[in-house]
């Protein structure tokens, strides 16, 4: 039986369209590499200066000069290019990246994102997430629905320092797929076996749910 993370990644892979330039944020989103369909023509962008990167397969000797923005060893697909950080961020700022996937500490019903700082804990800085969140046309958050203490991460309003405001398009958790809309947070799919009541109980945000149109994943 697939784990919650495997189900989330399988569902998230359906968000990627053939021919897109895709950015995968640090953490769970980087594993999305392994869930894209074979033969899909996608260029994965890493903001430290690679377009067309792919994960290093088991048994491949790592190239110490080839890492992604999170410091993991990567390799490249045919047709890939490598360039400086200024060029990489010029791509982002000119909206040449089609979609980015990010994790979150908190995300709210207005599409605000907090994923870089927990007060009192060390953080290396906001980094490229701020640029990606502001400039990429579509931002999909991929995160657990609740934190390790059971507290909701899908909130009415973020409490942690924001990465960017009103930037999130879609949220995918192990419990639901939710779209940020002008009317609020609309649930488009719910996990198999989970009731609407249980989803509402696990969520701080106000959820818009039309059960007659609700999908399952």
N, C-alpha and C positions, 0 to 999 in steps of 0.2 A: 504494500500500500504506500503511495507516495506521501512524503512528509508535507507539512504546511508550506515550507519554503519551495519544495519542488512544484507544488500546485500553483503557487504564486508565480514562479518563473515560467512555467508552461503557459499560464494565462497571459503573462506580460509579453511573451514572445509573439502573441497574436497582434500586438500593437505595432509591430515593425512591418513596414511595407517594402517590397522589393525595390531596390534602387535608392533607398534612403541613405543619408549620412546620419549615423547614430552615435551619441555619446553615452557612455555607461559610467555612472558615478561610483565612488568608492564603496566597498562593502557588497551587499547582496546583488546590486545591479551588475557588477562585473561578471557574475556567474551566468548572466543572460546569454553570453557568448555561446554556451553549450546547449542552449535551447532553441536557437534559430534553425529553421529547416535547412537541410543539406541542399546546396545549390542556390540558395537565396543570395542575390547579388547586393550585399550590404557593405558599406564602408564604415567601419567603427573608428571613431575619432577619439583621440586622447589629447587632452589640452596641453600636455607637455611637448607635443609636436609630432604626432604620428597619425596618419590617415590610412586606414586599411590594416589595422592591427588585429591579431587573433591571439587566443591564449596559447601558451606553450603546452604541448601535449606531453603526457607522461613518457619519459624516456628521452625526450629531446634535450640536448645540452643547452643550458641557458647562455644567452649572450649578455654579458654584464652591462653592455651599453644599451640594451633594449628593455626598458621598463615603462609601465604605464604611470599615470599621475598618482597612483596609490603606492608605487614602489614595487609592484609585482612584475616578475619577468614575463615578457610577451614575445611574440614573433610577428611576422607580417604575411599577408596574403599576396598573391601576384598582383602587380599594379599599385602596391602601396607606395606612399611617399613619406619622407621624414623631413622636418623643417624646424625652424626655431620657434620659441614660445610666442614671439611677437606675431608671427604669421598665423600660428594656431589661434590666438585670441582675436586676430583680425577676422578670421573665419567666423568665430562666435559672434563678434560684434556686428558683422554684416549679415547675420542670420543665415549663414550657409549650412549650419547644422539643422537637420529637420526635426529631430526629437532627442531629448535627453531623459534618462532614467536616473532618479536619485533616491537615496534613503531619507529618512526623516526622524527627528526626535519628536516633533509635533507638526501637524498640518491642520488647517482649520477650514471651516465651511465657506470662507471668503477666498480661499486659494492662497492664503499666506503660508509660507514655509519657514520652519526653524530646523536647521540640520547641522549647525556648525559649533554651537556653544552651549554648554551647561554651566551656569554660574558656579564657581568654586572648583571646577575641574579644568585641568590643563587642556588648551586647544592650540594647535599650531597656527590658527588664523582662519579667516573665512574662505580664503583661496578662490579657485576658479568657479566654485559653486554660485557665487554671487553673479558673475558675468553670465553663466549659462542660464540661471534662473530668470534673468532680466531679458536676455536676447534671443533665446531659442523659442521658436514658435509654439512648441508643444513640450510640456514637462509632465512626465508621468512619475508619480511617487510610488515607490515599492517599499513597503515597510510592514512590520507587525502591527496588528490592530491595537494592541495594548502593550505596555512596557512589562518588564519582568516582575513588577509588583502588582500587575493587573490593572493599572491605571490607564484610562483611555489616552491614545495618542491622536485621535481624530476629534478635534475640539471645536467648540463654538468660536473661540478666539485663542490664538497661540499666546503662551505665557513666556516662552523663552525668546532670546534675541533672534530677530528675523534674519534669514538669509536674503529674502526678497518678499515683497508684498504682491498679492493677487497674481501669482505667477503659475500656479498649478492648474493643469487641465484635467487630469484624472488621477485617482488614488486606487491602488491595488493592494489589498491586504489578504490575509488568509481567510478573512470572513466575508469580504465584499469587494465589488468594483464600483467606485463612486465617481461621478462627474461633478466638477464645480460649474455651476450655472448661475445666471443672474438671479434666479429665484432661490438658490440655495444648493445644498449638497444632495444630488439625486443618485439614488442607488439603482444601478442598471443590472447588476448581477449579485447573487448571494451564494455563499458556499453551500454545496450539497449537504442536506441534513441539518442545516441551521435555520432556526425559525426567525421570523422578522422581529418578534419580541425580544429574543436573545441578542440579536444584532443591535437593536435600540439600546438595550441594557448595557452593552459593551462600549457604547459610543457616547461621547459628551455632546457632539454636534447634533443639531436638528437634522433629521434625515427625511428627504422626500421620497416616498416609496409608493409606486403604483403596482400592486401585487399582480394585476392582470397582465402586465408587461415585463415582469421580473424574470430575468434569466438565471440559470444555475451554472456553476463551474466547479 
